[in-house]
């Protein structure tokens, strides 16, 4: 097997085995290797999910580990960081950012270097470097896909990295003793690491399938990202083309991965423009088709019906293509499909008849976010007929209600349910899903749900993420969440009509080893003082937002023990007393703090005090400051 670069606590690289990696344990003077007593294959955070199921080690497993390494290197965040213990993986964290503010997640040292160079380099040159960073993130996401067959091929990885490196080399002329750009160095190191991956055998592609791919290219009128530049008429081996993965044995195309991107300055898609050619039907063996984040709606604007004839597909991602019209029921013919993402089609796609969905008997992942399902009143019954589902996202578009009564629950494998922003407008307790005790992720935010949460919620002990913000909960039943010991994220923003802080604390998880890392309870008219036990009970907090409430009294010094706390927002309360260095003693991770609009709160720290953190933003408006506050960050009034 190849070598795996693993970064230790100081972000220093060490070598291990991709497929059979050891856990690195820090000894007194050296790093010692140890293996898991359970025989688990791979380093925690880097091992692919299939190893946990007992699968044998493979090249695809190596590629997964390499992908995580790429994401870690560009973001500066480890897959085992506290922020990724709340139902969100490093890969998901990056994937979400690629749909929005991508540069916000890039390691600050890299972005600082680029900003410094921006004063002397052309704007186009600066943009090319940003594009390289984003391309690296996309590569890492593509390599670390949950499904082994959906991961990038080794040769594709090396080709992509070579292209990035050549692009950067054109920007710099390196001479002895001269400055070496860290982004160029980063790309070169990742290319070196990719060279240690086992190369898959190559077999020339099937001519008919090559012709089908060229027909697809002829339907493209614009390619600003250069996704198809390697697709050349005189190159007879399409298996070497970017985004194409073939069988090593037969040469058949198994995977076509051509996702585009976003222009963050203009908030628009930047990807392929054109239409999806029906010649793709000649890819008889294709299992994975990802055309997401492109403008491939074509003249008709409709999702092509012929996609329903690509019977070998297991993975289909058409998200963020601005289609219009209705989702064709022909997609119900894809009986092998395991993953279907039709989300974020903001052109106005609707589904009136969803009776074809249960024909997808192997479906595990279904995302219909932004699809208009307002006419599908029977949606709970239909979803209940797909027992293989583990992830179901139906957010952001006018589901009428969720208070249907199901006599039998087939969704015994469902772990993630996102029904946010649908405006159900009925009591919490009447919802159909409270018996799904295996759920790990539940998002009901912005649904106009009202009355108290049902007692059945207390039995959903597998929950890691619970978001019920912007509803009308009224009050929290005593002890309701006490046994939710796996809960990592609790979002109750704008959901309570009041309550006492001490009583609410008693309703939160009361476990010997709490995993809670994000607690949000803003805009709730909560009164009383913050109990010191709150910070002892939840020592792993990364995000704490109790802003815009009626909280009184002093801020307990125990808050200073939260060494993982990154975001603290207590603005708009009635806090009083004095805050000193003791309140910050172990807050080494703190990046954002807002204590503004607490007029009786006084902050007194020594001007020469060296803070254990480096703030990115601090807000202290209306607080009493003095006599002189040390320079910690850009202070926003």
Order of alpha helices (4+ residues) and beta strands (2+ residues): beta-beta-beta-beta-alpha-alpha-alpha-alpha-alpha-alpha-alpha-alpha-beta-beta-beta-beta-beta-beta-beta-beta-beta-beta-beta-beta-alpha-beta-beta-beta-beta-beta-beta-alpha-beta-beta-alpha-beta-beta-beta-beta-beta-beta-beta-beta-beta
